[in-house]
Amino acid sequence: MSTQPKVALVVGANGVVGRDLVGHLQALGDWDVIGLSRRGGRDGGRLRHIAVDLLDADDARRRLGGLTEVTHIFYAAFQDRPTWAELVPPNLAMLVNVVDAVEPVAGGLRHISLMQGYKVYGAHLGPFKTPARETDAGHMPPEFNVDQQSFLERRQQGKSWTWSAIRPSMVGGSALGNPMNLALVIAVYASVSKELGLPLRFPGKPGAYDSLLEMTDAGLLAKATVWAATDERGAGQAFNIANGDLFRWSEMWPALAGFFDIEVAPPLPMSLRTVMADKEPLWKEMTARYGLAHSYDEVSSWPFGDFVFSLDYDMFADSSKSRRAGFHEYAETEGMFTGIFTEFRERRIIP
């Protein structure tokens, strides 16, 4: 076993991906972890946080320029924007600013891990080839995931460090303050439905109810990300990472409703962004009644829910490449959802 120090810089440490990645690195016991985010976090043990504006190159250099000890960069930050084209400049700039600040001073840097997604395959644009594979042809830009990988590939030329790109499906995790947390969307929507005495209706397009989908558990994703960053078989490679099972909402929806002890009624297409816009007063009443710990703004991710529930085409990829390379972990999606919902209740995020 190597005795060389391992120091992880987790960029986006408070997000739905970064939160579980930090926890996994801590649990392994042989990592020092530095978490980057806009709002910082609580230090403890071998974990410390740095609050930084990664869109400000000067701030990044000032706050990160002393991180000489970093051996691995895990990049999982994301800034949302209204259009696909507008996503490119900030998301590319943040990655560039991190690498520009840390790479020149971190003489022992071994690996940079990039978190991507199925947007690489055009999954956000419409029906795409499934199962998607890492060797599939690219699509017409703009696409920030592709630009980020191209930057790393160019930057790595002639360097001793390596890179990997991890491509999860929709990620299931328990972090708040993230615009793309589907489990939170379902949990709050179900809780409000129950409070109003309503059954749980699938709110998406009719075709979305029966399309084939997959998800990626945030804990599983953390394990895969560290594996690819520390195993020589992950160097210079992209990997699809998913739970390992496929599902349809028509089968999953009744199981999720069962967790909340409410009935299911036939699907009814509706915009969650619209129908949930007036529910803040109700949530305040629920907060007082059940002792909830977070405001309505903190638990609202309705635009992302509308996007996911509008996917009326198959959404899955071939993740066998990672298994052939040596990563054999998996997760069961229904169990992932119920585990996250249980944690939400324990943290008083939902009743």
C-alpha positions in Angstrom: 0.0 0.0 0.0 1.3 3.4 -0.9 2.3 5.7 2.0 2.4 8.8 -0.2 0.1 11.5 1.1 -3.2 12.0 -0.8 -4.8 15.4 -0.7 -8.1 15.9 -2.5 -9.3 19.3 -3.7 -13.1 18.8 -4.2 -14.5 21.6 -6.3 -18.2 22.0 -5.6 -18.0 20.4 -2.2 -21.6 21.3 -1.1 -23.3 20.1 -4.3 -25.3 16.9 -4.8 -22.1 15.2 -6.2 -19.5 16.9 -4.1 -21.2 16.3 -0.7 -21.1 12.5 -1.1 -17.6 12.7 -2.6 -16.3 14.5 0.4 -17.9 12.0 2.7 -16.5 9.0 0.8 -13.0 10.4 0.9 -13.3 11.0 4.6 -14.5 7.5 5.2 -11.6 6.0 3.3 -9.4 7.4 6.1 -6.2 8.1 4.2 -7.1 11.4 2.5 -6.8 15.0 3.5 -9.7 16.9 1.9 -10.1 20.5 0.9 -13.6 21.5 -0.1 -14.2 24.5 -2.4 -17.6 26.2 -2.7 -19.0 29.7 -2.8 -20.3 29.6 0.8 -17.7 27.4 2.5 -18.4 24.9 5.2 -17.6 23.5 8.6 -14.0 22.2 9.1 -13.3 19.1 11.0 -10.7 16.3 11.3 -8.9 16.0 8.0 -11.4 18.3 6.2 -11.2 22.0 5.7 -13.3 24.3 3.5 -12.4 27.3 1.4 -15.0 29.8 0.2 -14.1 31.1 -3.2 -15.6 32.8 -6.2 -14.3 30.6 -9.0 -15.6 33.0 -11.7 -13.1 35.5 -10.4 -9.6 34.4 -11.6 -7.9 36.8 -9.1 -9.9 35.5 -6.2 -9.1 31.9 -7.3 -5.4 32.6 -7.5 -5.4 34.4 -4.1 -7.3 31.7 -2.2 -5.9 28.6 -4.0 -2.4 29.6 -4.9 -1.0 28.3 -1.7 -2.4 24.7 -2.1 1.0 23.2 -2.9 0.0 19.9 -1.2 -2.9 19.0 -3.6 -2.5 15.6 -5.3 -5.9 15.1 -6.8 -8.5 17.7 -8.1 -12.1 16.5 -8.2 -14.0 19.0 -10.2 -17.8 18.8 -9.7 -18.8 22.5 -9.8 -21.7 23.8 -11.9 -23.2 27.2 -12.6 -26.7 27.3 -14.1 -27.7 29.6 -16.9 -30.9 30.1 -18.9 -29.6 28.7 -22.2 -27.2 26.0 -23.4 -24.9 28.6 -25.0 -24.8 30.7 -21.8 -23.7 27.7 -19.8 -20.3 27.5 -21.6 -18.4 30.6 -20.6 -18.9 30.4 -16.8 -18.5 26.6 -16.5 -15.4 26.6 -18.6 -13.9 29.6 -16.8 -14.4 28.0 -13.4 -12.4 24.9 -14.4 -9.7 27.0 -16.0 -9.4 29.2 -13.0 -9.0 26.3 -10.7 -6.3 24.6 -12.8 -4.5 27.9 -13.4 -4.3 28.5 -9.7 -3.4 25.1 -8.4 -1.5 23.2 -11.1 1.6 25.5 -11.2 2.1 25.2 -7.4 1.0 21.6 -6.7 4.2 19.8 -7.7 2.8 16.5 -6.6 -0.4 16.7 -8.7 -1.4 13.3 -10.0 -4.9 13.5 -11.4 -7.7 15.8 -12.3 -11.2 14.3 -12.3 -13.9 16.0 -14.4 -17.6 15.4 -13.6 -19.7 15.4 -16.7 -23.1 13.8 -17.7 -25.2 12.6 -20.6 -25.3 16.0 -22.1 -22.1 14.9 -23.8 -24.4 12.6 -25.9 -27.0 15.2 -26.5 -29.5 13.7 -24.0 -30.8 17.2 -23.1 -31.6 18.0 -26.8 -34.0 15.1 -27.6 -34.0 11.4 -28.4 -30.5 10.2 -28.6 -28.8 6.8 -29.3 -29.3 4.4 -26.4 -27.5 2.9 -24.8 -25.0 5.7 -25.1 -21.4 4.7 -25.2 -18.2 6.7 -24.4 -17.1 6.2 -28.1 -20.3 7.8 -29.5 -19.8 10.7 -31.9 -20.2 14.2 -30.6 -23.0 16.6 -31.4 -23.2 20.2 -32.6 -22.0 22.7 -29.9 -22.5 24.5 -27.6 -21.7 22.0 -24.8 -19.6 23.0 -21.8 -18.9 19.4 -20.8 -17.1 18.8 -24.1 -15.2 22.1 -23.9 -14.0 21.3 -20.4 -12.7 17.9 -21.4 -11.0 19.4 -24.4 -9.3 21.9 -22.1 -8.0 19.2 -19.8 -6.7 17.1 -22.7 -4.8 20.0 -24.1 -3.5 21.1 -20.7 -2.3 17.6 -19.8 0.0 17.2 -22.8 3.6 16.7 -21.6 2.5 16.7 -17.9 3.0 14.0 -15.3 -0.6 14.1 -14.1 -3.5 12.3 -15.7 -7.3 13.1 -16.1 -10.5 11.2 -16.2 -14.1 12.2 -17.1 -17.0 10.7 -15.2 -20.5 10.6 -16.8 -23.4 9.9 -14.5 -27.0 9.8 -15.4 -29.4 12.0 -13.2 -27.8 11.9 -9.8 -29.7 11.0 -6.7 -28.3 12.6 -3.5 -29.3 14.4 -0.4 -27.6 17.8 -0.8 -29.6 21.0 -0.7 -28.9 24.2 -2.5 -28.4 22.5 -5.8 -30.6 23.2 -8.9 -30.5 19.5 -10.0 -31.7 17.3 -7.2 -34.5 15.1 -8.5 -35.0 13.2 -5.2 -35.7 16.6 -3.4 -38.2 17.5 -6.2 -40.1 14.3 -5.6 -39.9 14.4 -1.8 -41.3 18.0 -1.5 -43.9 17.4 -4.2 -45.1 14.3 -2.5 -45.1 15.9 0.9 -47.2 18.8 -0.3 -49.6 16.5 -2.1 -50.1 14.5 1.1 -50.6 17.7 3.1 -53.4 18.7 0.7 -55.0 15.2 0.8 -54.2 14.6 -2.8 -52.9 11.5 -4.5 -49.4 11.6 -6.1 -49.8 12.3 -9.8 -47.0 12.0 -12.3 -46.8 15.6 -13.6 -44.7 15.0 -16.8 -45.4 14.3 -20.5 -47.5 11.2 -21.2 -44.6 9.5 -23.0 -42.3 10.2 -20.1 -44.3 7.9 -17.9 -43.2 4.8 -19.9 -39.8 5.7 -21.1 -36.8 3.7 -19.9 -34.5 5.6 -17.5 -31.6 5.1 -15.1 -30.1 7.1 -12.3 -26.8 7.3 -10.5 -26.7 7.2 -6.7 -24.4 9.9 -5.4 -22.6 7.5 -3.1 -21.9 5.1 -5.9 -20.7 8.0 -8.1 -18.3 9.0 -5.3 -16.8 5.5 -5.3 -16.5 5.4 -9.1 -14.9 8.9 -9.2 -12.2 8.0 -6.7 -11.6 4.7 -8.3 -11.0 6.3 -11.7 -8.7 8.9 -10.2 -6.5 6.4 -8.4 -6.5 3.3 -10.7 -4.1 3.5 -13.6 -6.9 2.0 -15.8 -8.8 5.2 -15.4 -6.1 7.5 -16.7 -7.2 9.5 -19.8 -10.6 7.8 -19.9 -14.2 8.7 -19.8 -16.7 6.4 -18.0 -20.5 6.2 -17.9 -21.5 5.5 -14.3 -25.1 4.4 -13.4 -26.8 2.3 -10.8 -27.0 -0.7 -13.0 -30.8 -1.1 -13.3 -33.3 0.5 -15.6 -36.8 1.7 -14.6 -40.0 3.3 -15.9 -41.8 6.0 -13.9 -45.0 3.9 -14.4 -43.5 1.2 -12.2 -41.4 3.5 -9.9 -44.0 6.1 -9.1 -46.4 3.8 -7.1 -43.4 2.6 -5.0 -42.3 6.2 -4.3 -45.9 7.1 -3.3 -45.9 4.1 -1.0 -43.0 5.6 1.0 -45.1 8.6 1.7 -48.2 6.5 2.4 -50.4 8.2 -0.3 -52.3 6.9 -3.3 -51.4 7.2 -6.9 -53.8 8.7 -9.5 -53.4 8.7 -13.3 -50.7 11.1 -14.7 -51.7 14.7 -15.4 -49.3 16.9 -17.3 -48.5 20.1 -15.5 -45.7 22.5 -14.9 -44.4 22.1 -11.4 -42.8 25.5 -11.7 -46.3 26.9 -12.2 -48.5 24.8 -9.8 -45.9 24.9 -6.9 -45.3 28.7 -7.2 -48.0 29.5 -4.6 -47.1 26.8 -2.1 -44.7 28.8 0.1 -47.4 29.8 2.6 -48.4 26.1 2.9 -44.8 25.2 3.4 -44.5 27.7 6.2 -47.5 26.1 7.9 -45.9 22.7 7.5 -42.6 24.0 8.9 -44.4 25.1 12.0 -46.5 22.0 12.3 -43.7 19.4 11.7 -40.6 21.4 12.9 -39.0 21.5 9.4 -35.6 23.0 9.1 -35.5 24.7 5.7 -37.3 27.4 3.9 -39.4 26.8 0.7 -36.7 28.5 -1.4 -34.1 26.0 -0.1 -36.1 23.0 -1.1 -37.5 24.1 -4.4 -36.0 22.7 -7.7 -39.1 22.9 -9.8 -37.5 23.8 -13.2 -35.3 20.7 -13.0 -38.3 18.5 -12.1 -40.1 19.9 -15.2 -37.1 19.1 -17.4 -36.7 15.5 -16.1 -40.4 14.7 -16.3 -40.6 16.0 -19.8 -38.1 13.4 -21.1 -40.5 11.3 -23.2 -37.7 9.2 -24.7 -35.3 6.6 -23.3 -32.4 7.9 -21.2 -29.7 5.4 -20.5 -26.1 4.5 -21.3 -23.8 1.5 -21.4 -21.7 1.5 -18.3 -19.9 -1.8 -19.0 -16.6 0.0 -19.8 -16.1 0.8 -16.2 -16.8 -2.8 -15.2 -14.3 -4.1 -17.8 -11.8 -1.7 -16.3 -12.3 -3.0 -12.8 -15.2 -1.0 -11.1 -17.9 -3.4 -10.1 -20.1 -1.5 -7.6 -23.8 -0.9 -8.3 -26.9 0.4 -6.6 -30.7 -0.4 -6.7 -32.7 2.7 -7.7 -35.8 2.2 -5.6 -33.6 1.7 -2.6 -31.6 4.8 -3.4 -34.8 6.9 -3.4 -36.1 5.5 -0.2 -32.8 5.9 1.5 -32.6 9.6 0.4 -36.2 10.2 1.5 -35.4 8.7 4.9 -32.4 11.0 5.3 -34.5 14.0 4.3 -36.9 13.1 7.2 -34.0 12.6 9.6 -32.7 16.0 8.7 -36.2 17.5 9.0 -36.2 18.6 5.3 -39.6 17.0 4.8 -42.2 15.8 7.3 
